[in-house]
Amino acid sequence: MSCPIDSKVIRPIRFIAGQCQMLDQRLLPAEEVWHTYKTYQEVAEAIRSMVVRGAPAIGVAAAIGAWFGARDIEAESSWDFFQQFKEICDVLAATRPTAVNLVWALDRMKHFTESNLERSVLELKIGLEYEALAITEEDEKINRTMGKHGEVLIPDGARVLTHCNAGALATAGYGTALGVIRAAVEAGKKVSVIADETRPFLQGARLTAWELQKDNIPVTLICDNMAGYLMSKGAIDCVIVGADRVAANGDVANKIGTYTVAVLAKEHNLPFYVAAPVSTIDLSLSDGSQIPIEERDARELTHIKDIQLAPEGVDVFNPAFDITPQRLVTAIITEKGVVQGDYLTGLSENIRQR
């Protein structure tokens, strides 16, 4: 089923009448296809196969999937219900290991259940539905607040480089890095975007360019190995990316290739900004070396759909993310404000304000 999207309200996940609909991001921009999900197993596979992607969006999807699982639990006591519910959350948590928002959303769902074991099973199921809806609705509000904090860093006339897709498609709506850009445009600034293609899954070429065209924000697509050349020519003014996990010291896990862009930005004295909600901050990890890095199927690198790009049987290394050390990060933008310099203190304060 194809469905056009209003450019002003791009939302990749819809929670309607007890069902979840997701825009299949593997097929964009050629096709706009929605799938309907009714069970936690279906949602888990949608996350694993990247029908839905982007740290905040998979957190939202996981919360909805957890409620689907809870809805189908048959248990006589709240304690038995909670034991089964934890197993469902474990299945969802195993789908993508790097993005901490996934675990954050599931922990929030489990915390609600564990804190209300005096309630009946039916009351827990109803409460978990409301919790999943709250996580979904809060995400877009968080992104809009983050955008307002971040847009002051984007000068009028800026040419902004971004890597991967940290837009509405990666969230419940509006976006993180692209949310900052949207907020700058809404503030009356003339901003243009340079989008890295972002191999091997091409999130920049397929998704970021598609989103920005929908919103009539000027965008130029470049191949991944072109960024340094444009920086050397003075054609880029700043860089802004999203994040899948931020360690306590400010080290950032983001789509593979982010580290390279950050090194290039440092060499050319360009600000390198990260936009991420507080739910992406993981204070349990002291630095980026402790962040688990997901490795994905070799076929994502050797093929584009059914078109073979590499010789059969070649060895492939396909990590989905890399780590950008905090010394390369100019500022981290969250819904609580802009953190610079002492990331350990600033990020900890953001968590306390949550």
HELIX and SHEET records of a PDB file:
HELIX    1   1 SER A    7  VAL A    9  5                                   3    
HELIX    2   2 TYR A   40  ARG A   48  1                                   9    
HELIX    3   3 ALA A   55  ARG A   71  1                                  17    
HELIX    4   4 SER A   78  ALA A   93  1                                  16    
HELIX    5   5 VAL A  100  GLU A  114  1                                  15    
HELIX    6   6 VAL A  121  GLU A  151  1                                  31    
HELIX    7   7 ALA A  168  ALA A  170  5                                   3    
HELIX    8   8 ALA A  177  GLU A  186  1                                  10    
HELIX    9   9 GLN A  203  GLN A  203  1                                   1    
HELIX   10  10 GLY A  204  THR A  208  3                                   5    
HELIX   11  11 ALA A  209  LYS A  214  1                                   6    
HELIX   12  12 ASP A  224  MET A  226  5                                   3    
HELIX   13  13 ALA A  227  SER A  232  1                                   6    
HELIX   14  14 THR A  258  GLU A  267  1                                  10    
HELIX   15  15 VAL A  278  THR A  280  5                                   3    
HELIX   16  16 GLY A  288  GLN A  290  5                                   3    
HELIX   17  17 ARG A  299  THR A  302  1                                   4    
HELIX   18  18 GLN A  326  LEU A  328  5                                   3    
HELIX   19  19 TYR A  343  GLN A  353  1                                  11    
SHEET    1   A 3 ILE A  13  ILE A  16  0                                        
SHEET    2   A 3 GLN A  19  LEU A  23 -1                                        
SHEET    3   A 3 TRP A  34  TYR A  37 -1                                        
SHEET    1   B 7 VAL A 219  ILE A 222  0                                        
SHEET    2   B 7 SER A 192  ASP A 196  1                                        
SHEET    3   B 7 ARG A 159  THR A 162  1                                        
SHEET    4   B 7 CYS A 238  VAL A 241  1                                        
SHEET    5   B 7 PHE A 272  ALA A 275  1                                        
SHEET    6   B 7 ALA A 331  THR A 334  1                                        
SHEET    7   B 7 GLY A 337  VAL A 339 -1                                        
SHEET    1   C 4 ILE A 281  ASP A 282  0                                        
SHEET    2   C 4 ARG A 245  ALA A 247  1                                        
SHEET    3   C 4 VAL A 252  LYS A 255 -1                                        
SHEET    4   C 4 PHE A 321  THR A 324 -1                                        
SHEET    1   D 2 HIS A 303  ILE A 304  0                                        
SHEET    2   D 2 ILE A 307  GLN A 308 -1                                        
END                                                                             
